[in-house]
Amino acid sequence: MLKRLFAYSVLSTMVALGISANANAEQIVTSGDIAPTAAAAPYWTKTRMLNAKAFPLIKLSGTPSPIGTLPDQGAGQTPSFNRGGAKGQSFLASGNETIAAAISGAVQPTGYAYPPPHTTFYVLTSLYTSYPYSTVGRVFFSQGPFNYSCSGAAVGNRAVFTAGHCVSNGAGSWNRNWTFVPAYQNGSAPYGTWSAFTLGSFSSWHTLGSFCRDVGYAAVSDINGVTLANTVGWLGFAWNYSVVQHWNMFGYPAEAPYNGMWLTETQASYSRSDNPGCSPYTVGIGTTQTGGCSGGPRILSFVPGTTSGGANNYINGVNSYIYTVQPNELFSPYFDTSVKNLKDQAVLK
């Protein structure tokens, strides 16, 4: 009941401020350039990284929507994707090729009772620097007096895609000292630390904390004149797909029983859609990953080890929130055209 009252308050405030709740009319807001642009990298010593707190997953009261009560978000939409690329390939900002096609795969169940099935495990350390694992990393930032960690992934050029609550507090304040460490492993940073010069999200998250738009990005400064995408590769991007899918989800969970030192993978299928009082409805899967995995990518058509790039590995969600009474079901905002527009803005930075 509390979450419904909160969501009603959010939507009422949006109307009062003249912000549209229409999924196709989302306003994107940015922090502007953060000065000095390179401040985050020297701030994040190894000791600070090791001592950073896991940023908690958003926890809602009540229970999620019953299975099968909400429409498939992809119904009536044209599913499309942008191609990704392996590390060492050159990302061109003008090369956002959009292909209308369905990602093939076995027919998936239309929902699961709690707890939904999944397989969650640590990624072999020998894979961290191979594509597409190399695109995933740990995020560090400051909010208030504390240092925190989340997760994120490279999506092209200088852009890192993550959860909105990993870039903004959802009440109008941007996080500080923001940096991305791809392939983070037990305190090491094989590709260096990448400092954000701009953060972005939807106004409905940044100002009003709408769970359905808990998506954000950071644009990070080059290292030695080379962009993030050209260093680690970048994930493709899929939007307007049916929610009935199977994903490989990644993150750096840092709350017990995890400690944030190791990349963790979950293989899971769609469990249910949820209506947290906003739209488009969010998408659930089963996992045991905990706080710190926020912002980690859900990847469609996951094919590890590919070197050609482009044919697979599409980000199609980010870790966002759980219910206190059902902590092993994790929800993501639905990736529609508005989220694709946010990604496009990010990669043009």
Buried (B, 14 or more C-beta within 10 A) or exposed (E): EEBBEBBEEBBEBBEEEEBEBEBEEBBBBBBEEBEEBEBBBEBBEEEEBEEBBBBBBBEBEBEBBEBEEBEBBBEEBEBBBBBBBBBEBEBEBEEBEEEEEEBEEEEEEBBBEBBBEBEBEEBEEEBBBBBBBBBBBBBBBBBEEEBBBBBBBBBBBBBBBBBBBBBBBBEEEBBBBBBBBBBBBEEEBBBBBBBBBBBBBBBBBBBBBBBBBBBBBBBBBBBEEEBBBBBBBBBBBBBBBBBBBBBBBBBBBBBEEBBBBBBBBBBBBBBBBBBBBBBBBBBBBBBBBBBBBBBBBBBBBBEBEBEEBBEBBBBBBBBBBBBEEBBBBBBBBBBBBBBBBBBBBBBBB
